[in-house]
C-alpha cells in the first residue's frame, strides 16, 4: 500500500510540474508576443527607433529565458525562434517594412507553436 501512495504522490507532482511549466511558458510567450507586436506597430507607424528598442527588449527577454527554455523546450524550436527573432531585428535595423512584416509573422508563428506543443491534449497523452 505504501508503494501505491508514493506512486500517487509522484504522479500528482508530475502533473503539478507540467501545469506549472505550461503556465510559465504561456506567460513568457505572452510577454514576448506583446513586445514583438508593439515593435511591429511602431515600425508600421514609422517610429523605427521605438520598434528597434521593443524588439531588443524582446530579445533580452528571450535571452534571459535561455536557462528555462533549454530544459523545457525542444532545441530545434529554440533555434528557429531565435533565428526568427534576429531576422525580425535585422529587418528593423534595415528599416525594411515589408521584411519586418514577414519576419514578424514568422516569429509570431514560432512563439505560438512553442506554447501549443506544450499544451496537454488527448493526443499528447495517448
Secondary structure as the mmCIF struct_conf table of DSSP 4:
data_model
#
loop_
_struct_conf.conf_type_id
_struct_conf.id
_struct_conf.beg_label_comp_id
_struct_conf.beg_label_asym_id
_struct_conf.beg_label_seq_id
_struct_conf.end_label_comp_id
_struct_conf.end_label_asym_id
_struct_conf.end_label_seq_id
HELX_RH_AL_P HELX_RH_AL_P1 UNK A 2 UNK A 44
TURN_TY1_P TURN_TY1_P1 UNK A 45 UNK A 46
HELX_RH_AL_P HELX_RH_AL_P2 UNK A 48 UNK A 64
TURN_TY1_P TURN_TY1_P2 UNK A 65 UNK A 65
HELX_RH_AL_P HELX_RH_AL_P3 UNK A 66 UNK A 72
BEND BEND1 UNK A 73 UNK A 73
HELX_RH_AL_P HELX_RH_AL_P4 UNK A 75 UNK A 93
TURN_TY1_P TURN_TY1_P3 UNK A 94 UNK A 95
HELX_RH_AL_P HELX_RH_AL_P5 UNK A 97 UNK A 118
BEND BEND2 UNK A 119 UNK A 119
HELX_RH_AL_P HELX_RH_AL_P6 UNK A 122 UNK A 125
#
